[in-house]
Amino acid sequence: MNDSVWIVDDDQSIRWVLERALQRAGFGVRAFASARESLAALEREQPRALVCDIRMPGENGIELLAMMKERWPELPVIIMTAFSDLESAVSAFQGGAFEYLPKPFDVQGALDLIRRAVDEHTLAPGPDEQARGGLDMLGQAAAMQEVFRAIGRLSQSNVTVLVTGESGSGKELVARALHRHSQRAAHPFVALNTAAIPRDLLESELFGHERGSFTGAQQMRRGRFEQADGGTLFLDEIGDMPAELQTRLLRVLSDGQFYRVGGQQPIQSKARVIAATHQDLEDRVRQGLFREDLFHRLNVIRLRLPPLRERVEDIALLARHFMHKSALELGGDPKRLSRGALEAMQAFAWPGNVRQLENVCNWLTVMSPSQTVDAKDLPPELRESLAHVASPGPVSVSAPTGSDVAAFPDGPTDIRGGDIGAGGAWAELLEREVDAMLAAQGDLSREGGESDLMDRLCRQFESTVIRAALRHTRGRRIDAATRLGIGRNTITRKIQDLRLEPD
């Protein structure tokens, strides 16, 4: 899937106008003279949105729409129509068109409509995602790709794994993925949160007990190690395990044997242990709260799961998945996030990580008044937190230095509240600089010279803005493109054109 918009119209002039307007707006564009040409291309790739005329030789726009909705139901189709075709366009709209665009159209209005279609498609759940209701984990961030690679390598091994990460970051999902993709997948996956079981019952939960071994033990009970035999035992919050049980766990990990509570016969365990914690186990070892030998036994392979604030580019992907999942559970249509709502969610710190994001998406599915969720519809805790950290006054930012921005004056530039038009200090500085550069040119008409001033200034401006965005997002291009309001392909192309690639 790429970021382009496709135009299907047998009128070459319409194709030309839309193609140039979309290119100036930063979109990739492909144009086709017939529905048949576009259908052939769709077998190889799909755009983010398709704009199609209603009346064309061969298959018309209505027929193309019907074929599109059958094979690519999530792809937004905008139908172009003359006024006399309005009734047909309304029928097409009812049949699944995203919107119709009456001819003659205002170019800016057409761009706004196409941009809205692209935005909503970007935030809508894709068919692959819908089909995979039981997917393990989602993530495009580099840190998550490292986790996925580690899962692939470790799934074919029996080695003990220690998963670390903040609460709510998805540590159990990692354990389940390791189990599901291993040769143990046909055997049980058993999870136990050691912090959730009372101290005096935890030993019995882990190892089981014999009948009559303590008051209330009216029958023999198999513990989690026996239940997970041949499969995987996931021990969450291992850092909270009592000291006496740490000793027993170390014995099981060392020789694979244990005794039920009150039992006399050793039991062999063939369960693979995956442990997880949100705590600093090295620190707990230093404090004498966790056995050092058990730590080294568990810490054969350590897998760190990044918090959500370190994978901002995954928020849109996760949010639309959770919105779709919540809608399925409640029996409704998935709600969509507006760009403003998504930007607000990406700016939030998410102390509860992915679990908190899922809870927010469930809340929105129930409480949001419309199908498209705006920033004002977000839960109060998100709005209040973002309002609290927002800077109410002027922000001083040092102008970037370097050859690409040498034309801009050194020193602080004043901007207010994020509104470029509100604090004209930077624009006044730029105007004075341009005045000086124009004065230095002399009389070009008399000297027969040519100026590249506009091109140089535009390149310097784009270099400054993109570099600032990349610094802000720590080099994450997708996040930078989202914050600047441009496409992923656009920022990649500009980084190459402006030679902003790191050496």
C-alpha positions in Angstrom: 0.0 0.0 0.0 1.5 3.4 -1.0 0.4 7.0 -0.2 -0.8 7.9 -3.7 -4.1 9.1 -5.0 -5.4 7.7 -8.3 -7.5 9.6 -10.9 -9.7 7.7 -13.3 -11.3 9.9 -16.0 -11.4 9.7 -19.8 -11.1 13.5 -19.9 -7.5 14.4 -20.2 -7.9 18.0 -19.0 -9.6 16.8 -15.8 -6.8 14.4 -15.2 -4.2 17.1 -15.8 -5.8 19.6 -13.4 -6.2 17.2 -10.6 -2.8 15.6 -11.1 -1.0 19.0 -10.9 -3.0 20.1 -7.9 -2.4 16.9 -6.0 1.3 16.9 -6.7 1.6 20.5 -5.4 -0.2 19.3 -2.3 2.4 16.7 -1.7 0.5 13.6 -2.9 1.8 10.9 -5.2 -0.5 10.6 -8.2 -1.4 8.1 -10.9 -3.9 8.9 -13.6 -5.9 6.4 -15.8 -8.1 7.0 -18.8 -10.3 4.0 -18.2 -11.7 1.8 -15.4 -10.0 -1.2 -17.0 -6.6 0.4 -16.8 -7.0 1.2 -13.1 -8.3 -2.3 -12.3 -5.3 -3.9 -13.9 -3.0 -1.6 -11.8 -5.0 -2.4 -8.6 -3.9 -6.1 -8.8 -0.3 -4.9 -8.1 -0.8 -2.0 -5.7 -3.6 0.1 -4.1 -3.8 3.8 -3.5 -5.0 5.6 -0.4 -8.0 7.1 -2.3 -9.4 6.8 -5.8 -11.2 9.6 -7.7 -13.4 8.4 -10.6 -15.6 10.0 -13.2 -19.1 8.5 -13.4 -19.4 8.5 -17.2 -16.6 6.8 -19.2 -16.4 4.5 -22.2 -16.3 0.8 -21.2 -16.9 0.3 -17.5 -18.4 3.4 -16.0 -17.8 4.8 -12.5 -20.7 3.0 -10.9 -19.5 -0.3 -12.2 -15.9 0.4 -11.1 -17.2 1.4 -7.6 -19.1 -1.9 -7.3 -16.0 -3.9 -8.3 -13.9 -1.9 -5.8 -16.3 -2.4 -2.9 -16.3 -6.1 -3.6 -12.6 -6.6 -3.6 -11.2 -3.6 -1.7 -14.0 -2.5 0.6 -11.9 -0.1 2.7 -10.5 1.9 -0.2 -12.4 5.3 -0.4 -13.8 6.1 -3.8 -14.8 9.7 -4.7 -17.2 9.8 -7.7 -17.0 12.9 -10.0 -20.3 13.8 -11.6 -21.9 16.5 -13.7 -25.0 18.1 -12.3 -27.2 16.1 -14.6 -25.7 12.9 -13.1 -26.6 13.9 -9.5 -29.2 11.2 -9.0 -26.7 8.5 -10.1 -24.1 9.9 -7.9 -26.4 9.8 -4.9 -27.1 6.1 -5.7 -23.4 5.5 -5.9 -22.9 7.2 -2.5 -25.5 4.9 -1.0 -23.7 2.0 -2.6 -20.4 2.8 -0.8 -18.8 5.8 -2.4 -16.9 7.9 0.1 -18.3 11.1 -1.4 -19.3 12.6 -4.7 -17.6 15.6 -6.4 -19.9 17.7 -8.7 -18.4 19.1 -11.8 -17.4 21.8 -12.4 -15.5 21.7 -9.1 -13.4 24.1 -7.1 -9.8 22.7 -7.0 -9.2 23.6 -3.4 -12.5 22.0 -2.4 -11.6 18.9 -4.3 -8.2 18.8 -2.5 -9.9 19.1 0.9 -12.2 16.3 0.1 -9.4 14.0 -1.2 -7.3 14.8 1.9 -10.2 13.9 4.2 -10.6 10.6 2.3 -6.9 9.8 2.6 -6.9 10.7 6.3 -9.9 8.6 7.2 -8.5 5.6 5.2 -5.2 5.9 7.0 -7.0 5.7 10.3 -9.5 3.0 9.3 -8.8 -0.7 10.0 -7.5 -2.5 6.9 -9.0 -5.8 5.7 -5.9 -7.8 6.7 -6.2 -6.4 10.2 -9.9 -7.2 10.4 -9.3 -10.7 9.3 -6.6 -11.3 12.0 -8.8 -11.0 15.0 -6.3 -13.0 17.1 -3.1 -11.3 16.0 -0.2 -11.4 18.5 1.1 -7.9 18.5 1.1 -4.8 16.3 3.9 -2.4 15.8 5.9 -0.5 13.1 8.3 1.2 15.4 12.0 0.1 15.1 12.0 -1.0 18.8 9.0 -3.2 18.2 10.5 -4.7 15.0 13.5 -5.7 17.2 11.0 -7.4 19.6 9.4 -9.3 16.7 12.8 -10.4 15.4 13.7 -11.7 18.8 10.4 -13.6 19.1 11.2 -15.2 15.8 14.6 -16.3 16.9 13.6 -17.4 20.4 10.4 -19.2 19.5 12.3 -22.2 18.2 14.4 -22.5 21.4 13.6 -23.8 24.9 15.8 -21.2 26.6 14.3 -19.3 29.6 13.3 -15.7 28.7 12.9 -12.7 31.0 10.6 -10.0 29.6 10.9 -6.6 31.1 8.8 -3.6 30.6 6.4 -1.2 32.2 2.9 -2.3 33.4 0.5 -2.4 30.5 3.2 -2.6 27.8 2.1 -6.1 26.7 4.5 -8.5 28.3 2.0 -11.4 28.4 1.4 -10.9 24.7 5.1 -11.4 24.1 5.0 -14.7 26.1 1.9 -15.9 24.2 3.6 -15.1 20.9 6.7 -17.0 21.9 4.5 -20.0 22.8 2.2 -19.8 19.8 5.1 -19.8 17.4 7.1 -22.5 19.1 7.0 -26.3 18.8 5.1 -26.3 22.2 2.1 -24.6 20.6 0.0 -27.7 20.8 0.6 -27.9 24.6 -0.9 -25.6 27.3 0.1 -22.0 27.9 -0.4 -21.3 31.6 -0.1 -17.7 33.0 0.3 -16.8 36.7 0.6 -13.3 38.1 2.7 -14.0 41.2 1.8 -10.5 42.7 -2.0 -11.3 42.5 -1.9 -14.5 44.6 -1.8 -14.3 48.4 1.6 -15.3 49.8 0.3 -18.3 51.7 -1.4 -19.7 48.6 1.2 -19.1 46.0 3.3 -22.2 46.7 0.2 -24.4 46.2 -0.7 -22.5 43.0 2.8 -23.1 41.6 3.5 -26.7 42.7 0.1 -28.1 43.7 -0.7 -30.0 46.9 -1.6 -33.5 48.2 -4.8 -34.3 49.9 -4.7 -33.4 53.6 -1.5 -31.5 53.3 -3.1 -28.5 55.0 -6.5 -27.4 56.4 -8.9 -27.2 53.5 -6.9 -29.5 51.1 -9.7 -32.0 50.7 -8.3 -33.4 47.4 -5.1 -33.5 45.4 -4.5 -30.5 43.2 -2.1 -30.1 40.3 -0.1 -26.9 40.3 0.7 -24.6 37.4 4.0 -26.4 36.6 2.1 -29.6 36.1 -0.7 -27.9 34.1 1.9 -26.4 31.8 3.8 -29.6 31.3 5.2 -29.7 27.7 4.0 -26.2 27.2 4.9 -22.8 28.5 4.5 -21.3 32.1 4.4 -17.5 32.2 5.3 -16.1 35.6 4.3 -12.4 35.6 5.6 -9.9 38.1 8.3 -12.3 39.2 10.0 -9.6 41.1 7.3 -9.8 43.8 7.8 -13.5 44.5 8.5 -14.3 48.2 12.0 -15.3 49.1 11.2 -18.8 50.2 9.4 -19.5 46.8 12.4 -18.1 44.9 14.4 -20.9 46.3 11.9 -23.6 45.2 11.7 -22.0 41.7 15.5 -22.0 41.4 15.4 -25.7 42.1 12.9 -26.4 39.4 14.8 -24.3 36.9 18.0 -26.1 37.8 17.0 -29.8 37.7 13.4 -29.7 36.3 12.0 -31.4 39.5 9.6 -30.3 42.3 7.4 -31.7 45.0 3.7 -30.9 45.6 3.0 -29.3 49.0 2.9 -32.3 51.4 4.1 -34.6 48.7 6.9 -37.2 48.9 7.5 -38.1 45.2 9.4 -35.8 42.9 7.6 -34.7 39.8 9.4 -33.9 36.6 8.5 -30.6 34.8 9.0 -30.1 31.1 7.4 -26.6 31.0 9.3 -23.8 29.5 9.4 -20.8 31.9 9.0 -17.2 30.6 9.2 -14.6 33.4 8.2 -11.0 33.3 8.6 -8.0 35.6 8.2 -4.2 35.5 10.8 -3.8 38.3 14.6 -3.4 38.2 15.6 -6.9 39.2 19.3 -5.9 39.5 18.3 -3.2 42.0 16.2 -5.8 44.0 19.2 -8.1 44.0 21.3 -5.3 45.5 18.6 -4.7 48.1 18.6 -8.4 49.1 14.9 -8.8 47.9 15.7 -11.1 45.0 18.1 -14.0 44.9 21.1 -13.3 42.7 21.4 -16.9 41.5 17.7 -17.0 40.5 18.1 -13.7 38.7 21.0 -15.1 36.6 19.0 -18.3 36.0 16.0 -16.3 34.6 18.1 -13.7 32.8 19.4 -16.1 30.1 17.8 -14.0 27.4 16.3 -10.6 28.3 13.7 -9.0 26.1 12.8 -5.4 26.8 9.4 -4.2 25.7 9.3 -0.5 25.0 6.7 1.7 26.6 4.1 3.3 24.3 5.7 6.8 24.6 8.8 5.4 22.8 6.7 4.0 19.9 4.5 7.0 19.0 4.3 5.9 15.4 2.4 2.8 16.5 -0.4 4.7 18.3 -2.6 5.1 15.1 -2.1 1.4 14.2 -3.0 0.2 17.7 -5.9 2.6 18.1 -7.7 1.6 15.0 -7.2 -2.1 15.9 -8.7 -1.5 19.3 -11.5 0.6 17.9 -12.4 -2.2 15.5 -12.1 -4.8 18.2 -14.3 -2.9 20.5 -16.9 -2.3 17.8 -17.0 -6.0 17.0 -17.6 -6.8 20.7 -20.4 -4.3 20.9 -21.9 -5.1 17.6 -21.5 -1.7 15.9 -19.4 0.0 13.2 -15.9 1.0 14.1 -15.5 4.7 14.9 -12.7 6.6 13.3 -10.2 9.0 14.7 -9.8 12.5 13.2 -6.3 13.8 12.6 -6.8 16.2 15.6 -7.8 13.3 17.9 -4.8 11.2 16.7 -2.3 14.0 17.2 -3.7 14.6 20.7 -3.3 10.9 21.5 0.2 10.9 20.1 1.2 13.8 22.3 -0.1 12.0 25.4 2.5 10.2 27.7 0.3 7.0 28.2 1.6 6.0 31.7 -0.6 2.9 31.4 0.8 2.1 28.0 -1.0 -0.1 25.5 -3.5 -1.3 28.1 -4.5 2.3 28.8 -4.8 3.0 25.1 -7.1 0.0 24.7 -9.3 1.2 27.6 -9.5 4.7 26.0 -10.6 3.1 22.7 -13.3 1.1 24.5 -14.4 4.3 26.2 -14.6 6.2 22.9 -16.6 3.4 21.2 -19.3 3.8 23.9 -19.1 7.5 24.7 -18.1 9.3 21.5 -21.3 11.0 20.0 -20.3 10.6 16.4 -18.7 8.1 14.1 -15.6 10.3 13.6 -13.9 11.0 17.0 -12.5 14.5 17.3 -10.0 15.8 19.9 -12.9 17.3 22.0 -14.4 13.8 22.3 -11.4 12.3 24.1 -11.7 11.3 27.7 -11.3 14.1 30.3 -8.0 12.7 31.6 -6.4 13.0 28.2 -7.7 16.5 27.6 -6.8 17.8 31.0 -3.2 16.3 30.8 -2.6 17.8 27.4 -4.0 21.2 28.5 -1.7 21.1 31.6 1.5 20.5 29.6 0.6 23.0 26.8 2.7 26.1 26.8 0.4 29.1 27.2 3.0 31.8 26.5 5.8 32.5 24.0 8.4 29.8 23.4 12.0 30.8 22.6 13.7 28.5 20.0 17.2 28.9 18.8 17.4 29.1 15.0 19.2 26.0 13.5 22.7 26.5 12.3 24.6 24.9 9.4 25.1 25.4 5.7 21.6 24.5 4.8 20.1 27.3 6.9 22.9 29.9 6.7 20.5 32.5 5.2 18.4 32.6 8.5 19.7 34.9 11.2 21.3 33.5 14.3 19.6 34.0 17.7 16.2 33.3 19.2 13.0 33.2 17.2 9.7 33.9 19.0 6.6 31.9 18.2 3.4 31.9 20.2 1.1 29.0 21.0 2.1 27.0 17.9 0.3 29.4 15.6 2.7 30.6 12.9 0.5 33.5 12.0 0.2 34.7 15.6 3.7 35.7 16.4 5.2 37.4 13.4 8.8 37.8 14.9 10.3 35.0 12.8 8.5 36.4 9.7 9.9 39.9 10.3 13.4 38.5 10.7 13.0 36.6 7.4 11.6 39.7 5.7 14.6 41.8 6.8 17.0 39.0 5.6 15.3 38.8 2.2 15.5 42.6 1.9 19.2 42.5 2.5 19.7 39.6 0.0 17.6 41.5 -2.7 19.7 44.6 -2.1 22.9 42.7 -2.5 21.8 41.4 -5.9 22.1 44.7 -7.6 20.2 45.4 -10.9 19.8 42.0 -12.5 18.1 43.3 -15.6 21.1 45.6 -16.3 23.6 42.9 -15.6 21.8 40.2 -17.5 21.8 37.8 -14.5 19.3 35.3 -13.1 18.3 34.8 -9.5 17.7 31.5 -7.7 16.8 33.3 -4.4 13.3 31.9 -4.1 14.5 28.3 -4.7 17.3 28.7 -2.2 15.0 30.2 0.5 12.4 27.5 -0.1 15.0 24.8 0.3 16.4 26.4 3.4 12.9 26.8 4.9 12.0 23.1 4.2 15.4 21.9 5.5 14.9 23.8 8.8 11.3 22.6 9.3 12.1 19.0 8.5 15.2 18.9 10.6 13.4 20.4 13.5 10.6 17.8 13.2 13.1 14.9 12.9 14.9 16.2 16.1 11.6 16.4 17.9 10.7 12.8 16.9 14.2 11.5 17.4 14.6 10.6 13.7 11.2 8.8 13.3 10.2 9.9 9.8 6.6 8.6 9.9 6.0 10.5 13.2 7.7 13.6 11.7 5.5 13.5 8.6 2.4 13.1 10.7 3.2 16.1 12.8 4.1 18.2 9.7 0.9 17.2 7.9 2.7 15.6 4.9 2.9 12.1 3.5 5.5 9.5 4.3 6.6 9.4 0.7 6.8 13.2 0.7 9.1 13.5 3.7 11.4 10.7 2.4 11.7 12.4 -1.0 12.4 15.8 0.5 15.1 14.3 2.9 16.8 12.9 -0.2 16.3 16.0 -2.3 17.5 18.4 0.4 20.4 16.0 1.3 19.4 15.7 4.9 20.4 12.0 5.1 22.9 11.4 7.9 26.5 10.8 6.8 
